[in-house]
């Protein structure tokens, strides 16, 4: 059973992890290098889903310990809708970047908790790949941002901004795969990180129900 299929199965545990599949696919689609063409009218179509993606991730990370089940999703939904409206009226620049960084930092404590509680070496490698991709992606973004004018005159532009989107797509996948492993382990489903053509994914062995 692949890590994508795990999302559907875990959803039966009433923790809302069905949103993992949405986030993973959304992360790969939204980070497709559409913004690299730098058309301002496409900025919202790229940035607003990025915020929704992080709100979904916050829900998946913290909902298992949240006692009021309807409060968190309601608040996050209204917050996401309000941001979309505000972003359509006001063009956020530095404000968006700061806002996105804050949302990412809110995920760190819970991710670190999962990391230190996980003993599986392969699963920890997924977490390290998550950190590595976001670090390299940020470097590519900064390099393109700082040296944009100079790079435009090069014979071959390294396209740092496009690489940022590619790396963030992988970043989203590794984050989800690691969280899927941890949650499956909590449920006693014997997760295992396996590889297909060198690419890691999560495989589980769900115990059969006693009739």
Sine and cosine of phi, psi and omega as CSV:
sin_phi,cos_phi,sin_psi,cos_psi,sin_omega,cos_omega
0.00,0.00,0.80,-0.60,-0.07,-1.00
-0.98,0.20,0.21,-0.98,-0.01,-1.00
-0.91,0.41,-0.47,0.88,0.03,-1.00
-0.92,0.38,-0.66,0.75,-0.03,-1.00
-0.93,0.36,-0.43,0.90,0.03,-1.00
-0.87,0.50,-0.54,0.84,-0.02,-1.00
-0.85,0.52,-0.71,0.71,-0.02,-1.00
-0.91,0.42,-0.63,0.78,-0.02,-1.00
-0.94,0.35,-0.70,0.72,-0.03,-1.00
-0.91,0.42,-0.46,0.89,-0.01,-1.00
-0.84,0.54,-0.46,0.89,0.00,-1.00
-0.94,0.35,-0.21,0.98,0.01,-1.00
-1.00,0.07,0.11,0.99,0.05,-1.00
0.86,0.52,0.62,0.78,0.07,-1.00
-0.91,-0.42,0.02,1.00,0.08,-1.00
0.98,0.20,0.29,0.96,-0.04,-1.00
-0.96,0.27,0.01,1.00,0.13,-0.99
-0.90,0.43,-0.32,0.95,0.03,-1.00
-0.96,0.29,-0.25,0.97,0.00,-1.00
-0.87,0.49,-0.67,0.74,-0.01,-1.00
-0.90,0.44,-0.67,0.75,0.04,-1.00
-0.86,0.51,-0.70,0.71,-0.03,-1.00
-0.91,0.42,-0.69,0.72,-0.05,-1.00
-0.90,0.44,-0.74,0.67,0.01,-1.00
-0.92,0.39,-0.63,0.78,0.00,-1.00
-0.91,0.42,-0.62,0.78,0.01,-1.00
-0.90,0.44,-0.65,0.76,0.00,-1.00
-0.94,0.35,-0.62,0.79,-0.02,-1.00
-0.96,0.27,-0.72,0.69,-0.07,-1.00
-0.94,0.35,-0.42,0.91,0.02,-1.00
-1.00,-0.03,0.11,0.99,0.14,-0.99
-0.88,0.47,0.68,-0.73,-0.18,-0.98
-0.92,0.39,0.90,0.44,0.07,-1.00
-1.00,0.05,-0.51,0.86,-0.03,-1.00
-0.97,0.25,-0.32,0.95,-0.08,-1.00
-0.90,0.44,-0.28,0.96,0.06,-1.00
-0.98,0.19,-0.17,0.99,0.15,-0.99
0.88,0.48,0.59,0.81,0.16,-0.99
-1.00,0.02,0.84,-0.54,-0.07,-1.00
-0.89,0.45,-0.50,0.86,-0.03,-1.00
-0.94,0.35,-0.28,0.96,0.06,-1.00
-1.00,-0.09,-0.02,1.00,-0.10,-1.00
-0.89,0.45,-0.70,0.71,-0.03,-1.00
-0.91,0.41,-0.62,0.79,-0.01,-1.00
-0.91,0.42,-0.29,0.96,0.05,-1.00
-0.99,-0.12,-0.70,0.72,-0.15,-0.99
-0.99,0.16,-0.64,0.77,-0.01,-1.00
-0.88,0.48,-0.72,0.69,0.08,-1.00
-0.88,0.47,-0.47,0.88,0.06,-1.00
-0.89,0.45,-0.64,0.77,0.04,-1.00
-0.93,0.35,-0.69,0.73,0.05,-1.00
-0.86,0.51,-0.63,0.78,0.03,-1.00
-0.85,0.53,-0.72,0.70,-0.01,-1.00
-0.93,0.36,-0.57,0.82,0.05,-1.00
-0.90,0.43,-0.64,0.77,0.08,-1.00
-0.89,0.46,-0.66,0.75,-0.02,-1.00
-0.92,0.40,-0.65,0.76,0.06,-1.00
-0.86,0.50,-0.65,0.76,0.01,-1.00
-0.90,0.43,-0.72,0.70,-0.02,-1.00
-0.90,0.44,-0.61,0.79,-0.05,-1.00
-0.94,0.33,-0.67,0.74,-0.17,-0.99
-0.97,-0.24,-0.22,0.97,-0.06,-1.00
-0.89,0.45,-0.52,0.86,0.02,-1.00
-0.86,0.51,-0.47,0.88,-0.03,-1.00
-0.97,-0.23,0.12,0.99,-0.05,-1.00
-0.99,-0.11,0.87,-0.49,-0.12,-0.99
-0.98,0.21,-0.52,0.86,-0.01,-1.00
-1.00,-0.06,1.00,-0.06,-0.21,-0.98
-0.89,0.45,-0.55,0.83,-0.07,-1.00
-1.00,0.05,-0.31,0.95,-0.09,-1.00
-0.93,0.36,-0.77,0.64,-0.07,-1.00
-0.89,0.45,-0.79,0.61,0.00,-1.00
-0.88,0.47,-0.56,0.83,0.04,-1.00
-0.91,0.42,-0.72,0.69,0.01,-1.00
-0.89,0.45,-0.71,0.71,-0.03,-1.00
-0.92,0.40,-0.59,0.81,0.04,-1.00
-0.90,0.43,-0.74,0.68,0.00,-1.00
-0.91,0.42,-0.61,0.79,0.03,-1.00
-0.90,0.44,-0.71,0.71,0.01,-1.00
-0.90,0.44,-0.65,0.76,0.02,-1.00
-0.92,0.40,-0.67,0.74,0.01,-1.00
-0.90,0.44,-0.63,0.77,0.03,-1.00
-0.90,0.43,-0.66,0.75,0.00,-1.00
-0.87,0.49,-0.68,0.73,0.01,-1.00
-0.91,0.41,-0.73,0.68,-0.01,-1.00
-0.89,0.46,-0.63,0.77,-0.03,-1.00
-0.94,0.35,-0.45,0.89,0.04,-1.00
-0.97,0.24,-0.39,0.92,-0.01,-1.00
-0.99,-0.10,-0.55,0.83,-0.05,-1.00
-0.85,-0.53,0.77,-0.64,0.01,-1.00
-1.00,0.09,0.98,-0.17,0.02,-1.00
-0.97,0.25,0.67,-0.74,0.05,-1.00
-0.89,-0.45,-1.00,-0.03,0.06,-1.00
-0.90,0.45,-0.56,0.83,-0.02,-1.00
-0.86,0.51,-0.64,0.77,0.02,-1.00
-0.91,0.42,-0.69,0.72,-0.03,-1.00
-0.89,0.46,-0.68,0.73,0.02,-1.00
-0.90,0.43,-0.68,0.73,0.01,-1.00
-0.87,0.48,-0.69,0.73,-0.01,-1.00
-0.92,0.39,-0.64,0.77,0.03,-1.00
-0.89,0.45,-0.65,0.76,0.02,-1.00
-0.88,0.47,-0.68,0.73,0.03,-1.00
-0.88,0.47,-0.64,0.77,0.04,-1.00
-0.90,0.44,-0.68,0.74,-0.02,-1.00
-0.91,0.41,-0.51,0.86,0.04,-1.00
-0.91,0.42,-0.40,0.92,0.01,-1.00
-0.99,0.14,-0.35,0.94,-0.14,-0.99
-0.87,0.50,-0.75,0.67,-0.05,-1.00
-0.84,0.55,-0.69,0.72,-0.04,-1.00
-0.94,0.35,-0.64,0.77,0.04,-1.00
-0.89,0.45,-0.65,0.76,0.01,-1.00
-0.91,0.40,-0.60,0.80,0.03,-1.00
-0.88,0.47,-0.70,0.71,0.05,-1.00
-0.88,0.47,-0.63,0.77,-0.06,-1.00
-0.90,0.44,-0.74,0.68,-0.05,-1.00
-0.95,0.31,-0.38,0.93,0.00,-1.00
-1.00,0.07,-0.24,0.97,-0.03,-1.00
-1.00,-0.03,0.78,-0.62,-0.01,-1.00
-0.99,-0.15,-0.29,0.96,-0.06,-1.00
-0.94,0.35,0.82,-0.58,-0.06,-1.00
-0.91,0.41,-0.67,0.75,-0.02,-1.00
-0.91,0.42,-0.61,0.79,0.03,-1.00
-0.92,0.38,-0.65,0.76,0.06,-1.00
-0.89,0.46,-0.53,0.84,0.04,-1.00
-0.90,0.43,-0.56,0.83,0.08,-1.00
-0.88,0.47,-0.67,0.74,0.02,-1.00
-0.91,0.42,-0.62,0.78,0.02,-1.00
-0.92,0.39,-0.60,0.80,0.06,-1.00
-0.91,0.41,-0.58,0.82,0.07,-1.00
-0.87,0.48,-0.73,0.68,0.01,-1.00
-0.92,0.39,-0.66,0.75,-0.04,-1.00
-0.90,0.44,-0.68,0.73,-0.03,-1.00
-0.93,0.38,-0.63,0.78,0.02,-1.00
-0.95,0.32,-0.53,0.85,0.04,-1.00
-0.93,0.37,-0.75,0.66,0.01,-1.00
-0.91,0.41,-0.62,0.79,0.03,-1.00
-0.89,0.45,-0.64,0.77,0.03,-1.00
-0.91,0.41,-0.64,0.77,0.06,-1.00
-0.88,0.48,-0.68,0.73,0.02,-1.00
-0.89,0.46,-0.66,0.75,0.00,-1.00
-0.91,0.42,-0.71,0.70,0.00,-1.00
-0.90,0.43,-0.67,0.74,0.01,-1.00
-0.87,0.49,-0.70,0.72,0.01,-1.00
-0.93,0.37,-0.61,0.79,-0.04,-1.00
-0.93,0.37,-0.70,0.71,-0.09,-1.00
-0.96,0.26,-0.66,0.75,-0.10,-1.00
-0.95,-0.30,0.46,0.89,-0.09,-1.00
-0.84,0.54,-0.73,0.68,-0.05,-1.00
-0.91,0.42,-0.64,0.77,0.01,-1.00
-0.93,0.36,-0.65,0.76,-0.04,-1.00
-0.92,0.40,-0.48,0.88,-0.02,-1.00
-0.92,0.40,-0.32,0.95,0.00,-1.00
-0.99,-0.13,-0.04,1.00,0.03,-1.00
-0.96,0.29,0.46,-0.89,0.04,-1.00
-0.90,0.44,-0.60,0.80,0.04,-1.00
-0.77,-0.64,0.94,-0.35,0.00,-1.00
-0.97,0.24,0.81,-0.59,-0.01,-1.00
-0.93,0.37,-0.17,0.99,0.06,-1.00
0.81,0.59,0.83,0.56,-0.01,-1.00
-0.87,0.48,-0.57,0.82,-0.03,-1.00
-0.93,0.36,-0.63,0.78,0.04,-1.00
-0.91,0.41,-0.64,0.77,0.04,-1.00
-0.91,0.42,-0.53,0.85,0.08,-1.00
-0.84,0.54,-0.71,0.70,-0.02,-1.00
-0.93,0.38,-0.66,0.76,0.02,-1.00
-0.88,0.47,-0.74,0.67,-0.02,-1.00
-0.91,0.41,-0.58,0.81,0.02,-1.00
-0.94,0.33,-0.45,0.89,0.11,-0.99
-0.90,0.43,-0.72,0.69,0.08,-1.00
-0.90,0.43,-0.61,0.80,0.03,-1.00
-0.85,0.53,-0.69,0.72,0.02,-1.00
-0.89,0.45,-0.65,0.76,0.00,-1.00
-0.91,0.42,-0.74,0.68,-0.03,-1.00
-0.90,0.44,-0.61,0.79,0.02,-1.00
-0.88,0.47,-0.71,0.70,0.00,-1.00
-0.92,0.39,-0.67,0.75,-0.01,-1.00
-0.88,0.48,-0.67,0.74,0.00,-1.00
-0.91,0.42,-0.69,0.72,-0.01,-1.00
-0.92,0.40,-0.61,0.79,0.05,-1.00
-0.88,0.48,-0.67,0.74,0.02,-1.00
-0.88,0.48,-0.73,0.68,-0.06,-1.00
-0.90,0.44,-0.69,0.73,-0.03,-1.00
-0.93,0.37,-0.65,0.76,0.04,-1.00
-0.89,0.45,-0.59,0.81,0.04,-1.00
-0.91,0.41,-0.63,0.77,0.04,-1.00
-0.89,0.46,-0.56,0.83,-0.02,-1.00
-1.00,0.09,-0.04,1.00,0.02,-1.00
0.96,0.28,0.56,0.83,-0.06,-1.00
-0.99,-0.13,0.18,0.98,0.05,-1.00
0.77,0.63,0.90,0.43,0.01,-1.00
-0.96,0.29,0.43,-0.90,0.02,-1.00
-0.54,-0.84,0.71,-0.70,0.06,-1.00
-1.00,0.03,0.89,-0.45,0.03,-1.00
-0.87,-0.50,0.12,-0.99,-0.08,-1.00
-0.78,-0.62,0.61,-0.79,0.10,-0.99
-0.84,-0.55,0.94,-0.35,-0.10,-1.00
0.82,0.57,0.60,0.80,0.03,-1.00
1.00,0.07,-0.10,1.00,-0.03,-1.00
-0.99,-0.14,0.79,-0.62,-0.10,-1.00
-0.98,0.18,0.57,-0.82,0.17,-0.99
-0.49,-0.87,0.24,-0.97,-0.11,-0.99
-0.99,-0.15,0.77,-0.64,0.06,-1.00
-0.87,-0.49,0.70,-0.72,-0.03,-1.00
-0.83,-0.56,0.34,-0.94,0.07,-1.00
-0.80,-0.60,1.00,-0.04,-0.05,-1.00
-0.97,0.26,0.78,-0.63,0.01,-1.00
-0.89,0.45,0.59,-0.80,-0.01,-1.00
-0.96,0.29,0.59,-0.80,0.02,-1.00
-0.97,0.25,0.67,-0.74,0.05,-1.00
-0.98,0.18,0.79,-0.62,0.01,-1.00
-1.00,0.05,0.00,0.00,0.00,0.00
